[in-house]
Amino acid sequence: MRALGFLLALALGAGAGVACAQNYPTKPVRLVVGFPPGGAGDILARMAAQPLSVALKEQVVVDNRGGAGGLVATEIAAHSVGDGYTLLFTSIPHVINPFLYKKVDYDPIKDFDAVVQFVAAPLLLATNVNVPAKTVKEFIAVAKAKPGQINYGSGGSGSSSHLAMELFKLMAGIDLTHIPYKGTGPMIAELIGGQLSATIASAVPLIPQVKAGKLRGLAVTGAKRATAMPELPTIGETVQGYEVTNWFGIVAPKGTPKSIIARINADMNAALKTPTLRDLLLAQGAEAAGGTADEYAALIKRDLAKWEKVVRASGVRVD
């Protein structure tokens, strides 16, 4: 009788999951974003929200909760009900923050279910136009001539832009002074204005400024040149072995019905195959990703192990 009751409960649960997906959504869906307006995370989140709203026939509302390199938003999402009405648009800080902060109230694996990778986006090494360097080699020479006197900005202490530059410093043997900001948008404004000399940050908000001549792009951080700016070399072409690739994607609080995850995954994959969205992403320096939820989960696990090593080697802590 116990076995029969267990099987009946499983059947009812599966039936409820199917019904849940069929009826979902019946109200707006909140997409929590851990970055302020104007930065790469915000720009890409809105690019994801628009086609998803159309597919779901309900508004997907972008909820910007900037702060602590995405930690604030991630903790909000981690403690939300897993019903499909709260999703998190996240990136590398999702797997970096557990090693940066003494107290992190979430586990990137145990508290979330992967839904879909949205894009892969290299970071970009860019400088103010008045910096006397037009190549990575020249920038390294300038930095070595003035140890500690060249400053760089990031989207926040412990952010992907911060750690990408710290890795660059370590591998290039240079000393730069870090100036953290509350988001990439404010940092870029001061880089253009001359209060900063350089940054390594997402190519998404930087490429338009480089193309407009307001900033100088030196190189991208990926393993290969970016489709959006093929004229720019990779940092690895000068600093052998250097590679950082950012990703952005959607995860859901643990316990979200698999049928809902499958629905969102299918809708986003369909959107990412459209030439319109792919071209928009390429114009921003990002490449459409997609794939299964399991593939995205595997990427998150791999990067969790990779960035643990980088953080520990760099000695960076945010308390």
Secondary structure, DSSP 8 states (H G I E B T S, - for coil): -HHHHHHHHHHHHHHHHHHHHHH--SS-EEEEESS-TTSHHHHHHHHHHHHHHHHHTS-EEEEE---GGGHHHHHHHHTS-SSSSEEEEEETHHHHHHHH-S-----TTTSEEEEEEEEEEEEEEEEETTSS-SSHHHHHHHHHHSTTTSEEEESSTTSHHHHHHHHHHHHHT---EEEE-SSHHHHHHHHHHTS--EEEEEHHHHHHHHHTTSEEEEEE-SSS--TT-TTS-BGGGTSTT---EEEEEEEEETT--HHHHHHHHHHHHHHHTSHHHHHHHHHTT-EE----HHHHHHHHHHHHHHHHHHHHHHT----
